[in-house]
Amino acid sequence: MQDYAKAFYKSKTWQRCRDEYAKYRRGLCERCLSKGIYKPGVIVHHKQHITPETIHDPSITLSFDNLELLCRDCHALAHRPTRRFKVDELGKIIFID
């Protein structure tokens, strides 16, 4: 958790929103459920990540449209950096930063 977001994540407003969203999604990981897998969701994830510029914008921080209930595995995947690559003429993978 970033320092600028600590107060937000500890706030009663976020805790109520998070709990209500988890109930709304019936406690199941949304990404797993879309694949037919029933796995408990444990983290309410912000699809558009919170930044210092958006921390006070309720359409980012508290809107159900920007939230997703995820299991720990799916949450880790959501925060994994995307790596781009190409394949050269010899079939060698070249990662692009």
Secondary structure, DSSP 8 states (H G I E B T S, - for coil): --GGGHHHHHSHHHHHHHHHHHHHTTTB-HHHHHTT---B--EEEESS---TTTTT-HHHHT-GGGEEEE-HHHHHHHTS---EEEE-TTS-EEEE-
